């Protein structure tokens, strides 16, 4: 099964059903910026602090940060974060729609089933 194509169709259907206009990248990542920040853009190797809520296409939440956020190096996380978060300026809010090949692939990562599209509502709090 070609998850890349299947996930792309799933993301496009989700966007259409929810009347969301998103940008897409060559890798298959989709993103929206709902609130433009005023700070700098991070690079794919920066350490950043974000708040997030992660969920599946069916709305099932699989993870959330604390209110103060979580910090990590962008080159040490799933590819969808490494690629997607640099589209956000410091202070920006928005959503990443991450196909499985940029997330956890075809492997189950409890509670996320293999091949799943990951959706993250994020706010880029700071570049550290």
N, C-alpha and C positions, 0 to 999 in steps of 0.2 A: 504494500500500500504506500502511495506517495503522500506522506503527511504534509509536505510542503504545499502541494496543490490543494489537498483537502482542507488544510488549515486556512489557506488563503480564501477559499470559498466560504468557510465558516466565519471568518473575520468580516468579509464583505457583507454576508447576510446579516450578521449581528449589527454592523454599522447601519445598514439600510433599515432594519427593523427598529432601531433605536434613534433613527434620524441623526446620526453622528457623522460629521464630515471630518475625515482624518487624512493626514499625509501618509504616503507609503514610501518605503525605501526599496532599493534594489534587492535587499536581502529578504524581503517579505515582512519586515516590521512595519506596523502602523502606529501613528501617534497623533494626539491632539494636544494643543496647548490651550487651556481654558482661561488661564490668568497669566499674563506676561509679566515676568519678573523684571527687575531693573539691574541685576548684577551681571557678572561675567558668565560666559559659558564654560563648563568644565571640559577637560580633555578626557580621553578614554583611559588615562592612567591616574587621574586625580583621586584623592580621597574626598568623599562627599558625605553629607548628612542629609537623609531624606526621611519624610514620613510617607507611609504607603499603606494601602489596603489591596491585597491580592485576591482575585477571585476567578472562577471559571466562567465559561459562557453561560452556564445555567444559573449564575448568580451566587453559587456556593463559595463562601469565603474560605481560603486556605491559610491566610496569614495576614497579620497586621503589625505595624511597628508600634512603638510606644508613642505617646503624644510628643515627646521631645525628639523623637526620630532615632534612626540607626545610622551609624557611620561605617563605611567600607571603602575599599579600593575598587575602582571601577574595572580594573583589569583582573579582579579575582572573583567575579560574580558571573551569573549567566550572561551569555552573549547579548541577549535582548536589553539588559541593563547597560552593558558596556557600550553598545551602539546607541541606545535610545536616550539615556540621561543627558549626554552632551547636546541634545537638541533643546534642552531646558536651560534658561538663564537662572542664576540664583534668584530665588523668590518665586519662580514660576510654578504653576500647578497645571496638571494635565493627566493624560492617560496613555499608557503604553499597551498595545495589543501585540503580544509576543507569540509567534507561531512556535510549535514544539521544537523545531530544529534550532531555534535560538533560545530555548528554555531547557527543559529536561529531556528532550528527545522522546524516544519510544519507550523509555523506562519509567515504571511507576516510581514516584517519589512521594511517599505517603504524606498527605492525603490526595496527591495529584496523580490521576491516571496517566499512563504513558500516552504520548501523542496529543496531549491537551494544549489548547490555546490558553495562554495566561494573560489576564488583564490586571494591570496595576494602576490604580489612581495614586498619583504621587505629587509631592511638593518637594522641590529642591530647596532645602533650608539653607545649606551653605556648602562652599568649597573650602576644604580644611587645609 
